[in-house]
Amino acid sequence: MNYLISFLIGGLLCIPAQILLDKTKLTNARILTLYVVVGVILGGIGVYKPIADFASTGATIPLTGFGYTLSKGVKEAVESEGFIGIIKGGLIATSTGISFTLFVALLTSLFCKSHTK
């Protein structure tokens, strides 16, 4: 049942992005950035935590979940370390995901040939 809930919530989070892609002239990068910012805002005001608790990876894997993790890390670091937590918190909370992304990008660049247009 958890898989179904995660799949459904993750899909519901992706529907607005697909509509924006199909109906507007927004680029992929702008929509991805918008999703991160929305996740930060919803996480900052406390709305995203119940969604993440209910849907688990269905809410934490999409880019809104990345924004939520950033806001959660900043919030926790500010509470424990003060002003410097604004800078450190988000980086510490998302360092695993960022590191893995960089590692996969490196592997891809080593094993795949680039093509110019």
Backbone as a ProteinNet text record, in pm:
[ID]
protein_1_A
[PRIMARY]
MNYLISFLIGGLLCIPAQILLDKTKLTNARILTLYVVVGVILGGIGVYKPIADFASTGATIPLTGFGYTLSKGVKEAVESEGFIGIIKGGLIATSTGISFTLFVALLTSLFCKSHTK
[TERTIARY]
82.4	0	87.1	201.6	290.1	341.9	368.7	415.8	309.5	186.5	77.7	59.6	61.6	47.8	163.8	285.7	401.7	390.5	349.9	335.8	229.8	115.5	6	42.6	100.1	136.8	248.1	347.4	453.5	397.7	302.9	238.1	158.2	88.8	12.1	103.6	222.3	317.6	373.2	377.4	432.4	330.3	202.9	100.3	110.9	123.1	134.7	256.4	366.1	485.4	458	390.2	358.9	263.4	167.7	75.2	151.4	242.8	323.9	408.9	465	544.2	458.9	338.5	253.2	184.2	147	61	132.1	255.7	326.9	457.6	525.4	655.9	769.2	736.8	841.2	936.6	1064.3	1163.7	1166.6	1226.9	1240.6	1312.3	1419.4	1498.8	1416.1	1332.5	1248.7	1144.5	1089.1	990.3	1057.8	1175.4	1248.6	1283.1	1327.6	1359.7	1234.3	1124.5	997.6	958.9	977.8	944.7	1031.4	1159.6	1246.4	1201.1	1171.9	1129.2	996.2	903.4	775.2	798	887.5	919.8	979.4	1066.3	1125.1	1016.5	929.1	822.9	727.7	681.7	589.8	656.2	785.1	857.7	877.4	904.7	927.2	804.2	687.3	565.3	501.3	563.7	518.7	411.9	381.8	277.6	328.8	455.7	506.8	537.3	565.1	599.7	489.2	362.7	258.8	248.2	270.5	267.8	381.9	501.2	618.3	601.8	542.2	518.8	417.8	316.5	212.9	262.8	327.1	362.3	503.5	583.8	721.2	799.6	855.5	940.3	862.8	733.9	653.6	656	686.2	692.9	835.7	926.6	1062.9	1156.3	1124.6	1209.9	1194.2	1072.8	1061.7	1133.3	1147	1221	1156.1	1027	965.3	1020.8	1050.5	1111.4	1251.9	1326.5	1459.6	1448.2	1352.8	1330.9	1289	1203.8	1162.5	1281.5	1369.2	1488.4	1579.6	1593.3	1672.4	1615.5	1485.1	1424.3	1431.4	1413.3	1421.5	1563.4	1664.7	1803.1	1838.1	1791.8	1818	1749.5	1626.3	1549.8	1618.4	1660.5	1726.9	1862.3	1938.2	2070	2060.2	1960.8	1943.1	1906.4	1823.8	1786.8	1906.2	1997.3	2109.3	2234.7	2258.7	2383.8	2366.8	2244.9	2222.1	2231.3	2276.1	2275.6	2354.4	2465.1	2547.5	2471.4	2369	2287.1	2212.8	2193.1	2128	2210.4	2340.4	2428.9	2455.8	2488	2528.7	2414.2	2299.4	2189.8	2145.6	2118.3	2072.6	2177.7	2303.1	2411.2	2432.9	2428.6	2447.2	2330.9	2209.2	2092	2085.9	2135.8	2124.7	2256.2	2359.5	2492.5	2496.8	2423.5	2423.5	2366.6	2253.3	2191.7	2277.1	2336.3	2422	2545.4	2606.9	2726	2695.1	2583.6	2546.5	2522	2456.3	2430.8	2560.9	2655.4	2785.1	2858.9	2850.1	2914.3	2854.9	2723.5	2658.3	2692	2699.1	2737.1	2879.3	2968.7	3105.6	3110.4	3040.8	3037.2	2978.9	2874.4	2813.1	2910.5	2983.6	3079	3194.7	3229	3337.8	3296.4	3172.7	3128.8	3041.9	3002.5	2918	2988.6	2965.5	3026.8	2934	2986.3	2903.6	2886.2	2775.6	2744	2720	2773	2746.4	2636.7	2561.2	2450.2	2497.8
-119.3	0	126.1	119.8	236.2	271.5	168.5	193.1	265.8	225	286.3	432.4	459.1	596.5	682	631.1	705.2	733.8	633.9	650	754	748	840.7	985.1	1004.4	1139.8	1194	1112.3	1155.8	1194.1	1116.6	1148.3	1276	1296.2	1420.3	1542.7	1526.4	1636.7	1667	1566.6	1584.1	1638.4	1623.5	1669.8	1819.8	1907.1	2050.5	2082.5	2012.5	2036.4	1999.2	1888.6	1848.4	1947.4	1996.6	2096.7	2224.2	2266.4	2385.5	2364.6	2245.6	2216.1	2221.3	2166.7	2157.5	2289.2	2367.1	2483.1	2618.1	2622.2	2749.8	2740.4	2852.7	2856	2851.1	2810.4	2797.1	2684.5	2709	2606.4	2502.9	2388.6	2283.6	2336.5	2412.4	2463.5	2554.9	2636.1	2726.2	2649.7	2547.5	2466.2	2388.9	2333.9	2262.8	2357.7	2477.3	2577	2616	2633.1	2665.4	2557.1	2431.5	2321.4	2323.7	2352.3	2360.2	2474.3	2589.8	2706	2679.1	2616.1	2580.8	2485.1	2389.3	2297.6	2369.3	2467.9	2546.7	2624.9	2689	2769.5	2681.7	2572.3	2483.4	2419.4	2386.8	2332.8	2437.1	2560.9	2668.4	2703	2695.7	2729	2606	2490	2370.1	2289	2319.3	2248	2117.4	2112.2	1995.9	1876.9	1900.1	1789.4	1683.9	1722.1	1617.1	1540.3	1608.6	1541.3	1440.6	1483.1	1394.8	1277.4	1301	1191.4	1090.5	1140.2	1052.6	977	1047.7	987.2	932.5	956.7	906.2	946.7	850.5	883.7	945.3	928.8	992.5	1143.4	1194.7	1339.3	1388.5	1301.1	1348.2	1332.5	1245.8	1226.9	1338.4	1385.6	1494.8	1622.1	1716.6	1838.9	1920.7	1907.7	1975.4	1918.1	1789.8	1726.1	1776.7	1806.6	1864.9	2002.4	2082.1	2213.1	2200.3	2102.6	2076.6	2039.1	1954	1913.7	2032.6	2121.1	2243.1	2326.5	2351.7	2435.9	2370.1	2239.5	2165.4	2173.5	2156.9	2166	2303.6	2407	2544.2	2570.2	2527.3	2549.2	2483.7	2358	2286.8	2348.8	2389.6	2447.7	2584.9	2662.8	2794.3	2776.8	2677.4	2653.5	2610	2531.7	2479.8	2567.1	2634.1	2708.1	2857.6	2902.8	3045.1	3087.9	3211.2	3274.2	3196.1	3135.6	3060.8	2940.7	2895.4	2783.9	2813.4	2943.1	2980.6	2928.5	2936	2892.7	2742.3	2694.3	2554.9	2455	2490.1	2394.6	2326.1	2404.8	2347.3	2260.2	2304.2	2227.2	2094.2	2097.3	1973.8	1876.9	1928.7	1842.1	1777	1844.8	1792.4	1740.3	1733.3	1696.4	1555.5	1462.6	1326.8	1324.1	1388.6	1392.3	1464.6	1575.7	1651.6	1570.1	1506.1	1424.2	1308.3	1241.4	1129.4	1177.4	1291.8	1346.7	1377.4	1435.1	1465.3	1336.9	1235.5	1106.9	1042.8	1042.7	984.4	1065.3	1197.7	1280.7	1248.7	1227.1	1190.9	1056.9	956.1	825.4	836.1	913.6	930.6	993.8	1094	1160.1	1067.9	973.6	881.2	772.2	727.5	612.9	647.5	771.4	810.4	914.1	904.4	997.7	1116.5	1237.7	1354.5	1377.8	1438.3	1467.7	1617.4	1676.9	1817.2	1827.3	1931.9	1950.7	2021.9
0	0	0	70.8	74.1	-64.4	-147	-282.3	-364.3	-348.7	-422.7	-382.9	-253.6	-205.8	-255.9	-246.5	-295	-443.4	-519.7	-663.8	-698	-630.5	-659.1	-621.5	-504.7	-462.8	-551.4	-582.5	-672.9	-809.2	-858.4	-986.1	-979.8	-868.4	-852.1	-848.1	-790	-787.6	-927	-1012.5	-1147.3	-1247.3	-1220.5	-1314.5	-1343.9	-1243	-1275.9	-1362.8	-1341	-1423	-1568.2	-1591.1	-1727.7	-1793.2	-1717.3	-1771.5	-1807.4	-1720	-1749.6	-1874.5	-1890.3	-2010	-2137.1	-2129.2	-2247.3	-2282.8	-2183.3	-2206.9	-2200.2	-2155.9	-2145.9	-2222.9	-2230.1	-2295.8	-2193.9	-2070.8	-1968.9	-2006.8	-1983.4	-2012.6	-1899.8	-1929.7	-1827.1	-1704.5	-1725.3	-1613.2	-1523.7	-1582.1	-1500.2	-1420.8	-1480.7	-1409	-1296.1	-1320.5	-1215	-1100.5	-1134.5	-1031.4	-954.4	-1025.3	-960.6	-860.4	-896.5	-806.6	-680.4	-695.6	-577.8	-487.6	-546.8	-467.7	-397.7	-467.8	-405.5	-288.5	-305.4	-195.8	-75.6	-101.7	7.7	80.3	4.3	66.4	146.7	86.5	157.9	280	268.6	383	491	450.6	546.6	627.9	565.5	639.1	704.3	686.8	757.3	686.5	562	490	430.3	392.8	320.2	410.7	537.4	627.9	637	655.7	658.7	526.9	415.8	285.7	277.5	319.4	315.4	411.1	526.4	620.9	564.7	496.4	441.6	319	225.5	96.8	92.9	193.9	199.4	75.5	3.7	-110.6	-226.1	-230.8	-334.5	-324.4	-205.6	-185.5	-165.6	-125.9	-99.9	-218.7	-314.8	-432.1	-535.7	-567.5	-665.4	-617.5	-705.8	-672.2	-561.7	-543.5	-429.8	-299.1	-299.7	-182.8	-157.2	-263.5	-248.7	-182.4	-228.3	-166.5	-20.6	7.2	145.7	232.4	180	254.8	280.1	182.2	201.6	315.9	312.2	415.7	553.3	556.6	683.5	741.9	654.6	700.3	752.2	682.4	727.2	860.8	872.2	996.3	1116.1	1098.8	1207.9	1241.9	1140.3	1164.9	1229.9	1193.5	1255.6	1403	1433	1571.9	1656.7	1597.5	1676	1668.5	1555.3	1537.7	1520.3	1505.8	1488.2	1343.1	1322	1190.5	1085.4	1122.9	1027.3	971.3	1040.9	995.3	866.1	834.9	709.3	591.8	603.4	496.2	505.7	623.9	640.6	632.3	682.3	697.7	570.2	467.1	341.3	275.2	282.9	221.6	293.5	425	501.6	476.8	473.8	457.9	320.8	219.1	83	27	110	59.9	0.1	54.3	0.1	-140.9	-160	-292.4	-394.5	-353.2	-443.9	-479.9	-381.4	-406.9	-500.5	-478.8	-564.9	-707.8	-722.3	-855.3	-927.6	-857.3	-918	-957.2	-873.1	-902.3	-1027.3	-1037.8	-1154.5	-1280.1	-1267.9	-1382	-1426.8	-1331.1	-1364.8	-1437.9	-1385	-1450.9	-1591.5	-1603.9	-1735.3	-1833.2	-1786.7	-1875.9	-1914.4	-1828.7	-1860	-1958.5	-1949.8	-2029.4	-2149.4	-2162	-2274.2	-2360.2	-2488	-2581.5	-2602.3	-2595.5	-2616.9	-2766.3	-2800.6	-2939.5	-2953.4	-3054	-3079.7	-3185.8	-3177.8	-3271.8	-3395.7
[MASK]
+++++++++++++++++++++++++++++++++++++++++++++++++++++++++++++++++++++++++++++++++++++++++++++++++++++++++++++++++++++

